[in-house]
Amino acid sequence: MQTTITQTFQSHFSTVPLLAFAPGRINLIGEHTDYQEGFVFPAAVEQGIWVAIQKNGLTVCRLYSLDFDQEFSFELDAFSPKKGHWATYVMGMVALLQQAGYQITGFDMVIGGNIPVGSGLSSSAALSVAIGTSISGLFGFQVPKKSIALYGQKSEHLFAGVKCGIMDQYASAFGVKGKALLLDCRSNSHEEVPAEFGEYSLILVNSKVKHSLADTAYNKRREACEESVRILAKHYPGIKTLRDIPLEDLEKVENLLPAELYPKAKHLITEIARVHLAGKALKSGELQTFGTLLKASHASLSKDYEVSCEELDFLAETSWKIDGVLGSRMMGGGFGGCTLNLVKTSEIAIFEKKIEAAYLEKFGIIPDFIPVKIGSGSSILEEISLAD
Ligand code: GLA
């Protein structure tokens, strides 16, 4: 991939680029808690986005996307990011860096990646982080990783219309090979936990569906949480988010909230507790417990938070019944994408066969299986000169 991007850059622009990389992410547990300042447990994957970049001495930015086989250019002093176009991610990051006072001059850029589209591995977060890393590297800005992650999140809010949390961009920036990040989304700081699963392995099953209501539903869930906080604040002075409500108070919360809000708040409060338990379980090698928490997370996301769908429920519930599976749950924003499965390594071939047959019979779709390897976060890669 690295060589393809560099070669493409050289044939388009005839200069030697700087190369940046940012990975996609998985999330072990802690779904839909980041935007309530909760805890999440993501890790970077090896798949990601590569960005080749070089100054062009102009006032224009000239872009080429390998995946879309499309060119795009914009003037640095007059551009308007529009929702739904890949170049918006570049313009979004440029706009936010400019606003922060960084002086960007014209550049050429080639973008390419190997994250399966729509899989829920957060290709858009990887894209923003890779772009931010490449621009920072090219101009010597040394923008801190945390700022790049925050600009990526803001760009998503402003230009893609999704009011996402910080998890995806943070994991893409800070990922460490072989480690999961126990991330506190209030302080935006993390603890690295070795992702050691012994004779078990993580494998994603891509449902290959993406239901269109996803973005609207995502924003609505976020609003529901904020509404619950407004109501609960009358009884819990000083709370900022649902993170501040103790698990022991669930019953009290049920009495205080309207019937339609309570299950959503319950998901948040119980899921944050599950992240802590999962962190403990992983650290002490209690994989059965870890797997049970994955199942509970899925049930909560599906029944209480209502961000699953028929296909994801089917994949998770079918997995639970297969020998050698410790846990399975939907991963990411929901309404499609992948399930995350913890499966005995020696049973993976049988697992895949069973899931494929069942899913094909029920939905007429052959799912994809993506083994997870936990990789490193964003970085500038060595400059490669193809002339050498
Ligand atoms: C998406 C968002 C994240 C997070 C997850 C759900 O991936 O980008 O911020 O909220 O959904 O956990």
Residues whose N, C-alpha, C, O or C-beta is under 5 A from the ligand:
A	BS01	GLA	G30 E31 H32 T33 D34 C164 G165 I166 M167 D168 G332 G333
